[in-house]
Amino acid sequence: MLSTELVVAIAILLVTVVPLAFSFVQEAHILRQSYQKAVALELVDGEMEILLAGEWRSFHEGTQDYPLHGDAARNLPPGKAVLTITGNHLRLEWLPEKGNLATHVLREGTAR
């Protein structure tokens, strides 16, 4: 009788703990993506402000890679920032390598 209760107790424990463990792993993945998106947003927003303030004049028209400045850039997933200048219209976007749309960031503005 005691061994039957023990087996049932272990089965109940496994049925509740295993899904809980998988949910923790999934939550950690979602939190990492949210953090990386926040970092990309902050960096792209900051760089866009600098570009719109007049720094865009030091770049040529067309599409080019743009280096993100800031220590937080090393926390981003592999990818690159791309600056596109068309006349006085600026477009700065962060493109992750794996096509992960969760961390794709795009900012556009018109320089004066």
N, CA, C and O atoms as CSV, one atom per row, in Angstrom:
chain,resi,resn,atom,element,x,y,z
A,1,MET,N,N,0.826,-1.191,0.000
A,1,MET,CA,C,0.000,0.000,0.000
A,1,MET,C,C,0.875,1.262,0.000
A,1,MET,O,O,0.602,2.225,-0.716
A,2,LEU,N,N,1.923,1.229,0.815
A,2,LEU,CA,C,2.814,2.377,0.916
A,2,LEU,C,C,3.565,2.613,-0.395
A,2,LEU,O,O,3.759,3.761,-0.794
A,3,SER,N,N,3.979,1.561,-1.055
A,3,SER,CA,C,4.702,1.718,-2.320
A,3,SER,C,C,3.778,2.249,-3.418
A,3,SER,O,O,4.225,2.987,-4.296
A,4,THR,N,N,2.506,1.885,-3.378
A,4,THR,CA,C,1.545,2.395,-4.350
A,4,THR,C,C,1.359,3.899,-4.165
A,4,THR,O,O,1.313,4.650,-5.139
A,5,GLU,N,N,1.254,4.327,-2.926
A,5,GLU,CA,C,1.121,5.755,-2.644
A,5,GLU,C,C,2.372,6.516,-3.078
A,5,GLU,O,O,2.290,7.635,-3.585
A,6,LEU,N,N,3.510,5.899,-2.873
A,6,LEU,CA,C,4.762,6.524,-3.281
A,6,LEU,C,C,4.824,6.681,-4.797
A,6,LEU,O,O,5.235,7.736,-5.281
A,7,VAL,N,N,4.432,5.678,-5.549
A,7,VAL,CA,C,4.429,5.732,-7.012
A,7,VAL,C,C,3.450,6.801,-7.499
A,7,VAL,O,O,3.766,7.551,-8.422
A,8,VAL,N,N,2.268,6.876,-6.889
A,8,VAL,CA,C,1.280,7.883,-7.276
A,8,VAL,C,C,1.801,9.285,-6.955
A,8,VAL,O,O,1.621,10.209,-7.749
A,9,ALA,N,N,2.434,9.444,-5.813
A,9,ALA,CA,C,2.977,10.752,-5.435
A,9,ALA,C,C,4.073,11.195,-6.401
A,9,ALA,O,O,4.126,12.365,-6.781
A,10,ILE,N,N,4.943,10.279,-6.799
A,10,ILE,CA,C,6.001,10.607,-7.758
A,10,ILE,C,C,5.402,10.945,-9.124
A,10,ILE,O,O,5.875,11.860,-9.797
A,11,ALA,N,N,4.370,10.218,-9.532
A,11,ALA,CA,C,3.712,10.493,-10.810
A,11,ALA,C,C,3.067,11.882,-10.792
A,11,ALA,O,O,3.175,12.618,-11.773
A,12,ILE,N,N,2.411,12.246,-9.714
A,12,ILE,CA,C,1.802,13.571,-9.596
A,12,ILE,C,C,2.886,14.647,-9.637
A,12,ILE,O,O,2.714,15.681,-10.283
A,13,LEU,N,N,3.978,14.410,-8.964
A,13,LEU,CA,C,5.082,15.358,-8.950
A,13,LEU,C,C,5.652,15.556,-10.355
A,13,LEU,O,O,5.913,16.687,-10.765
A,14,LEU,N,N,5.842,14.475,-11.083
A,14,LEU,CA,C,6.367,14.570,-12.443
A,14,LEU,C,C,5.399,15.287,-13.379
A,14,LEU,O,O,5.816,16.081,-14.222
A,15,VAL,N,N,4.114,15.005,-13.229
A,15,VAL,CA,C,3.113,15.631,-14.090
A,15,VAL,C,C,3.074,17.138,-13.870
A,15,VAL,O,O,2.778,17.880,-14.806
A,16,THR,N,N,3.362,17.605,-12.673
A,16,THR,CA,C,3.320,19.048,-12.400
A,16,THR,C,C,4.672,19.724,-12.610
A,16,THR,O,O,4.705,20.875,-13.044
A,17,VAL,N,N,5.767,19.066,-12.323
A,17,VAL,CA,C,7.074,19.701,-12.381
A,17,VAL,C,C,7.633,19.774,-13.807
A,17,VAL,O,O,8.243,20.783,-14.162
A,18,VAL,N,N,7.449,18.763,-14.616
A,18,VAL,CA,C,8.010,18.752,-15.964
A,18,VAL,C,C,7.450,19.898,-16.817
A,18,VAL,O,O,8.243,20.609,-17.434
A,19,PRO,N,N,6.139,20.115,-16.888
A,19,PRO,CA,C,5.654,21.275,-17.656
A,19,PRO,C,C,6.141,22.608,-17.080
A,19,PRO,O,O,6.387,23.558,-17.823
A,20,LEU,N,N,6.276,22.669,-15.775
A,20,LEU,CA,C,6.770,23.885,-15.137
A,20,LEU,C,C,8.221,24.164,-15.563
A,20,LEU,O,O,8.585,25.315,-15.800
A,21,ALA,N,N,9.026,23.135,-15.657
A,21,ALA,CA,C,10.415,23.293,-16.096
A,21,ALA,C,C,10.475,23.789,-17.545
A,21,ALA,O,O,11.284,24.660,-17.866
A,22,PHE,N,N,9.630,23.245,-18.413
A,22,PHE,CA,C,9.601,23.707,-19.799
A,22,PHE,C,C,9.129,25.149,-19.901
A,22,PHE,O,O,9.613,25.898,-20.749
A,23,SER,N,N,8.193,25.547,-19.048
A,23,SER,CA,C,7.720,26.935,-19.089
A,23,SER,C,C,8.819,27.895,-18.639
A,23,SER,O,O,8.889,29.017,-19.140
A,24,PHE,N,N,9.677,27.482,-17.704
A,24,PHE,CA,C,10.795,28.327,-17.290
A,24,PHE,C,C,11.786,28.533,-18.432
A,24,PHE,O,O,12.306,29.634,-18.612
A,25,VAL,N,N,12.045,27.502,-19.188
A,25,VAL,CA,C,12.960,27.609,-20.326
A,25,VAL,C,C,12.372,28.544,-21.382
A,25,VAL,O,O,13.079,29.391,-21.928
A,26,GLN,N,N,11.087,28.390,-21.666
A,26,GLN,CA,C,10.433,29.246,-22.648
A,26,GLN,C,C,10.409,30.700,-22.174
A,26,GLN,O,O,10.624,31.616,-22.968
A,27,GLU,N,N,10.150,30.909,-20.900
A,27,GLU,CA,C,10.129,32.264,-20.354
A,27,GLU,C,C,11.509,32.911,-20.419
A,27,GLU,O,O,11.615,34.105,-20.698
A,28,ALA,N,N,12.552,32.152,-20.169
A,28,ALA,CA,C,13.909,32.688,-20.264
A,28,ALA,C,C,14.220,33.112,-21.699
A,28,ALA,O,O,14.871,34.134,-21.915
A,29,HIS,N,N,13.763,32.337,-22.675
A,29,HIS,CA,C,13.974,32.680,-24.078
A,29,HIS,C,C,13.236,33.975,-24.435
A,29,HIS,O,O,13.792,34.838,-25.114
A,30,ILE,N,N,12.002,34.108,-23.985
A,30,ILE,CA,C,11.216,35.310,-24.264
A,30,ILE,C,C,11.837,36.530,-23.588
A,30,ILE,O,O,11.874,37.611,-24.175
A,31,LEU,N,N,12.318,36.365,-22.372
A,31,LEU,CA,C,12.965,37.473,-21.670
A,31,LEU,C,C,14.241,37.912,-22.381
A,31,LEU,O,O,14.519,39.107,-22.472
A,32,ARG,N,N,15.015,36.958,-22.884
A,32,ARG,CA,C,16.235,37.292,-23.613
A,32,ARG,C,C,15.899,38.077,-24.880
A,32,ARG,O,O,16.568,39.060,-25.199
A,33,GLN,N,N,14.868,37.645,-25.599
A,33,GLN,CA,C,14.461,38.362,-26.806
A,33,GLN,C,C,13.971,39.770,-26.478
A,33,GLN,O,O,14.264,40.716,-27.209
A,34,SER,N,N,13.236,39.908,-25.397
A,34,SER,CA,C,12.735,41.230,-24.992
A,34,SER,C,C,13.884,42.150,-24.625
A,34,SER,O,O,13.872,43.331,-24.974
A,35,TYR,N,N,14.873,41.623,-23.927
A,35,TYR,CA,C,16.036,42.420,-23.553
A,35,TYR,C,C,16.799,42.867,-24.796
A,35,TYR,O,O,17.184,44.032,-24.903
A,36,GLN,N,N,17.020,41.948,-25.735
A,36,GLN,CA,C,17.748,42.284,-26.947
A,36,GLN,C,C,16.987,43.315,-27.785
A,36,GLN,O,O,17.601,44.184,-28.404
A,37,LYS,N,N,15.671,43.222,-27.807
A,37,LYS,CA,C,14.867,44.208,-28.528
A,37,LYS,C,C,14.999,45.585,-27.875
A,37,LYS,O,O,15.121,46.593,-28.571
A,38,ALA,N,N,14.975,45.629,-26.542
A,38,ALA,CA,C,15.117,46.896,-25.827
A,38,ALA,C,C,16.486,47.516,-26.080
A,38,ALA,O,O,16.590,48.729,-26.261
A,39,VAL,N,N,17.532,46.700,-26.094
A,39,VAL,CA,C,18.875,47.203,-26.367
A,39,VAL,C,C,18.954,47.754,-27.791
A,39,VAL,O,O,19.501,48.834,-28.012
A,40,ALA,N,N,18.412,47.018,-28.746
A,40,ALA,CA,C,18.429,47.477,-30.142
A,40,ALA,C,C,17.644,48.782,-30.293
A,40,ALA,O,O,18.079,49.688,-31.005
A,41,LEU,N,N,16.497,48.882,-29.632
A,41,LEU,CA,C,15.704,50.113,-29.703
A,41,LEU,C,C,16.472,51.306,-29.149
A,41,LEU,O,O,16.502,52.372,-29.763
A,42,GLU,N,N,17.085,51.125,-27.997
A,42,GLU,CA,C,17.839,52.228,-27.378
A,42,GLU,C,C,19.012,52.666,-28.249
A,42,GLU,O,O,19.238,53.860,-28.442
A,43,LEU,N,N,19.747,51.709,-28.766
A,43,LEU,CA,C,20.907,52.053,-29.594
A,43,LEU,C,C,20.498,52.726,-30.897
A,43,LEU,O,O,21.086,53.737,-31.280
A,44,VAL,N,N,19.504,52.183,-31.576
A,44,VAL,CA,C,19.065,52.756,-32.852
A,44,VAL,C,C,18.442,54.131,-32.627
A,44,VAL,O,O,18.683,55.045,-33.416
A,45,ASP,N,N,17.655,54.298,-31.581
A,45,ASP,CA,C,17.070,55.614,-31.283
A,45,ASP,C,C,18.158,56.650,-31.003
A,45,ASP,O,O,18.092,57.773,-31.502
A,46,GLY,N,N,19.151,56.275,-30.211
A,46,GLY,CA,C,20.237,57.200,-29.896
A,46,GLY,C,C,21.043,57.585,-31.119
A,46,GLY,O,O,21.371,58.755,-31.317
A,47,GLU,N,N,21.362,56.590,-31.940
A,47,GLU,CA,C,22.132,56.875,-33.156
A,47,GLU,C,C,21.317,57.702,-34.144
A,47,GLU,O,O,21.869,58.543,-34.853
A,48,MET,N,N,20.018,57.469,-34.193
A,48,MET,CA,C,19.172,58.241,-35.100
A,48,MET,C,C,19.121,59.706,-34.668
A,48,MET,O,O,19.117,60.597,-35.517
A,49,GLU,N,N,19.084,59.964,-33.368
A,49,GLU,CA,C,19.112,61.348,-32.883
A,49,GLU,C,C,20.414,62.038,-33.287
A,49,GLU,O,O,20.413,63.197,-33.703
A,50,ILE,N,N,21.514,61.314,-33.160
A,50,ILE,CA,C,22.812,61.879,-33.547
A,50,ILE,C,C,22.850,62.161,-35.044
A,50,ILE,O,O,23.330,63.211,-35.471
A,51,LEU,N,N,22.345,61.224,-35.837
A,51,LEU,CA,C,22.333,61.419,-37.290
A,51,LEU,C,C,21.469,62.614,-37.682
A,51,LEU,O,O,21.875,63.433,-38.505
A,52,LEU,N,N,20.291,62.711,-37.099
A,52,LEU,CA,C,19.386,63.807,-37.445
A,52,LEU,C,C,19.914,65.160,-36.988
A,52,LEU,O,O,19.532,66.192,-37.541
A,53,ALA,N,N,20.785,65.165,-35.987
A,53,ALA,CA,C,21.364,66.415,-35.505
A,53,ALA,C,C,22.433,66.963,-36.452
A,53,ALA,O,O,22.922,68.075,-36.249
A,54,GLY,N,N,22.799,66.202,-37.477
A,54,GLY,CA,C,23.755,66.706,-38.458
A,54,GLY,C,C,24.857,65.741,-38.815
A,54,GLY,O,O,25.597,65.981,-39.769
A,55,GLU,N,N,24.988,64.672,-38.089
A,55,GLU,CA,C,26.046,63.699,-38.368
A,55,GLU,C,C,25.840,63.004,-39.713
A,55,GLU,O,O,26.793,62.468,-40.280
A,56,TRP,N,N,24.612,63.005,-40.231
A,56,TRP,CA,C,24.318,62.317,-41.485
A,56,TRP,C,C,25.116,62.892,-42.656
A,56,TRP,O,O,25.318,62.218,-43.666
A,57,ARG,N,N,25.568,64.136,-42.515
A,57,ARG,CA,C,26.323,64.773,-43.603
A,57,ARG,C,C,27.680,64.110,-43.840
A,57,ARG,O,O,28.266,64.274,-44.910
A,58,SER,N,N,28.179,63.372,-42.866
A,58,SER,CA,C,29.481,62.721,-43.031
A,58,SER,C,C,29.370,61.370,-43.746
A,58,SER,O,O,30.376,60.686,-43.934
A,59,PHE,N,N,28.167,60.989,-44.140
A,59,PHE,CA,C,27.949,59.736,-44.870
A,59,PHE,C,C,27.493,60.047,-46.282
A,59,PHE,O,O,26.905,61.097,-46.540
A,60,HIS,N,N,27.768,59.124,-47.197
A,60,HIS,CA,C,27.346,59.323,-48.581
A,60,HIS,C,C,25.935,58.783,-48.782
A,60,HIS,O,O,25.438,57.989,-47.984
A,61,GLU,N,N,25.308,59.224,-49.851
A,61,GLU,CA,C,23.945,58.787,-50.145
A,61,GLU,C,C,23.943,57.323,-50.566
A,61,GLU,O,O,24.879,56.852,-51.211
A,62,GLY,N,N,22.891,56.615,-50.198
A,62,GLY,CA,C,22.765,55.203,-50.503
A,62,GLY,C,C,22.722,54.367,-49.239
A,62,GLY,O,O,22.518,54.887,-48.142
A,63,THR,N,N,22.915,53.082,-49.402
A,63,THR,CA,C,22.853,52.139,-48.285
A,63,THR,C,C,24.264,51.758,-47.870
A,63,THR,O,O,25.121,51.491,-48.712
A,64,GLN,N,N,24.498,51.736,-46.558
A,64,GLN,CA,C,25.819,51.385,-46.027
A,64,GLN,C,C,25.678,50.820,-44.621
A,64,GLN,O,O,24.712,51.104,-43.912
A,65,ASP,N,N,26.652,50.023,-44.239
A,65,ASP,CA,C,26.688,49.521,-42.864
A,65,ASP,C,C,26.966,50.678,-41.921
A,65,ASP,O,O,27.703,51.605,-42.257
A,66,TYR,N,N,26.372,50.617,-40.745
A,66,TYR,CA,C,26.541,51.689,-39.771
A,66,TYR,C,C,26.991,51.069,-38.452
A,66,TYR,O,O,26.318,50.176,-37.938
A,67,PRO,N,N,28.110,51.518,-37.895
A,67,PRO,CA,C,28.563,50.947,-36.616
A,67,PRO,C,C,27.752,51.512,-35.449
A,67,PRO,O,O,27.608,52.727,-35.319
A,68,LEU,N,N,27.231,50.638,-34.614
A,68,LEU,CA,C,26.517,51.083,-33.416
A,68,LEU,C,C,27.526,51.331,-32.312
A,68,LEU,O,O,28.369,50.480,-32.028
A,69,HIS,N,N,27.439,52.496,-31.691
A,69,HIS,CA,C,28.333,52.849,-30.600
A,69,HIS,C,C,27.622,52.575,-29.287
A,69,HIS,O,O,26.407,52.744,-29.183
A,70,GLY,N,N,28.363,52.164,-28.309
A,70,GLY,CA,C,27.772,51.883,-27.006
A,70,GLY,C,C,28.165,50.499,-26.537
A,70,GLY,O,O,28.268,49.564,-27.331
A,71,ASP,N,N,28.380,50.379,-25.246
A,71,ASP,CA,C,28.785,49.092,-24.688
A,71,ASP,C,C,27.681,48.048,-24.791
A,71,ASP,O,O,27.964,46.851,-24.845
A,72,ALA,N,N,26.427,48.489,-24.819
A,72,ALA,CA,C,25.315,47.547,-24.874
A,72,ALA,C,C,25.226,46.831,-26.216
A,72,ALA,O,O,24.522,45.827,-26.322
A,73,ALA,N,N,25.914,47.316,-27.238
A,73,ALA,CA,C,25.862,46.688,-28.564
A,73,ALA,C,C,26.400,45.259,-28.537
A,73,ALA,O,O,26.027,44.443,-29.379
A,74,ARG,N,N,27.267,44.951,-27.582
A,74,ARG,CA,C,27.789,43.568,-27.519
A,74,ARG,C,C,26.753,42.588,-26.962
A,74,ARG,O,O,26.966,41.376,-27.009
A,75,ASN,N,N,25.636,43.098,-26.436
A,75,ASN,CA,C,24.563,42.233,-25.937
A,75,ASN,C,C,23.529,41.906,-27.007
A,75,ASN,O,O,22.572,41.173,-26.754
A,76,LEU,N,N,23.725,42.446,-28.186
A,76,LEU,CA,C,22.804,42.166,-29.285
A,76,LEU,C,C,23.140,40.826,-29.926
A,76,LEU,O,O,24.284,40.375,-29.867
A,77,PRO,N,N,22.143,40.187,-30.541
A,77,PRO,CA,C,22.455,38.973,-31.287
A,77,PRO,C,C,23.262,39.344,-32.534
A,77,PRO,O,O,23.294,40.516,-32.911
A,78,PRO,N,N,23.906,38.384,-33.171
A,78,PRO,CA,C,24.679,38.702,-34.378
A,78,PRO,C,C,23.797,39.374,-35.427
A,78,PRO,O,O,22.671,38.947,-35.681
A,79,GLY,N,N,24.327,40.421,-36.023
A,79,GLY,CA,C,23.587,41.166,-37.035
A,79,GLY,C,C,24.331,42.437,-37.379
A,79,GLY,O,O,25.511,42.580,-37.059
A,80,LYS,N,N,23.643,43.362,-38.031
A,80,LYS,CA,C,24.287,44.616,-38.417
A,80,LYS,C,C,23.264,45.729,-38.480
A,80,LYS,O,O,22.064,45.496,-38.624
A,81,ALA,N,N,23.774,46.950,-38.368
A,81,ALA,CA,C,22.944,48.133,-38.534
A,81,ALA,C,C,23.190,48.668,-39.941
A,81,ALA,O,O,24.327,48.711,-40.409
A,82,VAL,N,N,22.126,49.070,-40.601
A,82,VAL,CA,C,22.217,49.558,-41.971
A,82,VAL,C,C,21.609,50.957,-42.030
A,82,VAL,O,O,20.488,51.182,-41.574
A,83,LEU,N,N,22.367,51.886,-42.596
A,83,LEU,CA,C,21.918,53.262,-42.781
A,83,LEU,C,C,21.648,53.493,-44.264
A,83,LEU,O,O,22.488,53.201,-45.115
A,84,THR,N,N,20.461,54.022,-44.556
A,84,THR,CA,C,20.103,54.359,-45.929
A,84,THR,C,C,19.783,55.842,-45.979
A,84,THR,O,O,18.920,56.326,-45.246
A,85,ILE,N,N,20.487,56.565,-46.854
A,85,ILE,CA,C,20.267,58.003,-47.023
A,85,ILE,C,C,19.760,58.240,-48.440
A,85,ILE,O,O,20.406,57.861,-49.417
A,86,THR,N,N,18.596,58.871,-48.534
A,86,THR,CA,C,18.003,59.238,-49.812
A,86,THR,C,C,17.635,60.712,-49.730
A,86,THR,O,O,16.613,61.065,-49.141
A,87,GLY,N,N,18.449,61.565,-50.309
A,87,GLY,CA,C,18.226,63.001,-50.174
A,87,GLY,C,C,18.448,63.397,-48.722
A,87,GLY,O,O,19.545,63.238,-48.186
A,88,ASN,N,N,17.406,63.911,-48.094
A,88,ASN,CA,C,17.509,64.222,-46.663
A,88,ASN,C,C,16.666,63.270,-45.823
A,88,ASN,O,O,16.390,63.544,-44.655
A,89,HIS,N,N,16.258,62.154,-46.418
A,89,HIS,CA,C,15.506,61.131,-45.702
A,89,HIS,C,C,16.474,60.054,-45.197
A,89,HIS,O,O,17.232,59.477,-45.977
A,90,LEU,N,N,16.441,59.791,-43.897
A,90,LEU,CA,C,17.340,58.818,-43.273
A,90,LEU,C,C,16.553,57.618,-42.790
A,90,LEU,O,O,15.429,57.741,-42.303
A,91,ARG,N,N,17.164,56.457,-42.933
A,91,ARG,CA,C,16.556,55.210,-42.455
A,91,ARG,C,C,17.659,54.385,-41.812
A,91,ARG,O,O,18.633,54.012,-42.465
A,92,LEU,N,N,17.497,54.105,-40.527
A,92,LEU,CA,C,18.467,53.293,-39.788
A,92,LEU,C,C,17.744,52.082,-39.250
A,92,LEU,O,O,16.716,52.207,-38.583
A,93,GLU,N,N,18.281,50.906,-39.539
A,93,GLU,CA,C,17.631,49.685,-39.053
A,93,GLU,C,C,18.654,48.683,-38.563
A,93,GLU,O,O,19.775,48.605,-39.066
A,94,TRP,N,N,18.235,47.918,-37.564
A,94,TRP,CA,C,19.024,46.817,-37.018
A,94,TRP,C,C,18.483,45.543,-37.633
A,94,TRP,O,O,17.296,45.245,-37.506
A,95,LEU,N,N,19.348,44.787,-38.301
A,95,LEU,CA,C,18.963,43.543,-38.962
A,95,LEU,C,C,19.693,42.370,-38.327
A,95,LEU,O,O,20.899,42.223,-38.530
A,96,PRO,N,N,19.001,41.532,-37.566
A,96,PRO,CA,C,19.661,40.352,-37.010
A,96,PRO,C,C,19.984,39.351,-38.121
A,96,PRO,O,O,19.276,39.270,-39.125
A,97,GLU,N,N,21.062,38.595,-37.925
A,97,GLU,CA,C,21.518,37.653,-38.956
A,97,GLU,C,C,20.532,36.527,-39.228
A,97,GLU,O,O,20.302,36.183,-40.387
A,98,LYS,N,N,19.957,35.957,-38.208
A,98,LYS,CA,C,19.129,34.769,-38.377
A,98,LYS,C,C,17.716,35.073,-38.864
A,98,LYS,O,O,16.887,34.167,-38.948
A,99,GLY,N,N,17.433,36.313,-39.181
A,99,GLY,CA,C,16.094,36.652,-39.641
A,99,GLY,C,C,15.094,36.683,-38.503
A,99,GLY,O,O,13.888,36.568,-38.722
A,100,ASN,N,N,15.592,36.837,-37.297
A,100,ASN,CA,C,14.739,36.890,-36.121
A,100,ASN,C,C,14.000,38.224,-36.104
A,100,ASN,O,O,14.595,39.255,-35.790
A,101,LEU,N,N,12.730,38.216,-36.433
A,101,LEU,CA,C,11.965,39.454,-36.515
A,101,LEU,C,C,11.689,40.063,-35.148
A,101,LEU,O,O,11.276,41.219,-35.064
A,102,ALA,N,N,11.907,39.317,-34.088
A,102,ALA,CA,C,11.650,39.843,-32.749
A,102,ALA,C,C,12.608,40.969,-32.391
A,102,ALA,O,O,12.263,41.826,-31.578
A,103,THR,N,N,13.801,40.992,-32.975
A,103,THR,CA,C,14.762,42.039,-32.643
A,103,THR,C,C,15.011,43.005,-33.796
A,103,THR,O,O,15.934,43.817,-33.727
A,104,HIS,N,N,14.216,42.934,-34.841
A,104,HIS,CA,C,14.354,43.870,-35.963
A,104,HIS,C,C,13.837,45.238,-35.537
A,104,HIS,O,O,12.717,45.359,-35.040
A,105,VAL,N,N,14.657,46.266,-35.734
A,105,VAL,CA,C,14.290,47.630,-35.333
A,105,VAL,C,C,14.509,48.554,-36.519
A,105,VAL,O,O,15.522,48.447,-37.210
A,106,LEU,N,N,13.572,49.460,-36.761
A,106,LEU,CA,C,13.653,50.387,-37.874
A,106,LEU,C,C,13.248,51.773,-37.409
A,106,LEU,O,O,12.220,51.940,-36.753
A,107,ARG,N,N,14.065,52.777,-37.752
A,107,ARG,CA,C,13.757,54.177,-37.457
A,107,ARG,C,C,14.000,54.989,-38.725
A,107,ARG,O,O,14.999,54.799,-39.419
A,108,GLU,N,N,13.069,55.897,-39.015
A,108,GLU,CA,C,13.196,56.766,-40.168
A,108,GLU,C,C,13.002,58.209,-39.727
A,108,GLU,O,O,12.310,58.484,-38.746
A,109,GLY,N,N,13.619,59.127,-40.461
A,109,GLY,CA,C,13.471,60.537,-40.158
A,109,GLY,C,C,13.914,61.395,-41.327
A,109,GLY,O,O,14.566,60.928,-42.261
A,110,THR,N,N,13.543,62.650,-41.247
A,110,THR,CA,C,13.919,63.612,-42.276
A,110,THR,C,C,14.859,64.638,-41.656
A,110,THR,O,O,14.520,65.301,-40.677
A,111,ALA,N,N,16.034,64.754,-42.240
A,111,ALA,CA,C,17.038,65.689,-41.725
A,111,ALA,C,C,16.706,67.089,-42.206
A,111,ALA,O,O,16.079,67.285,-43.247
A,112,ARG,N,N,17.144,68.048,-41.419
A,112,ARG,CA,C,16.897,69.454,-41.786
A,112,ARG,C,C,18.130,70.100,-42.341
A,112,ARG,O,O,18.102,71.277,-42.699
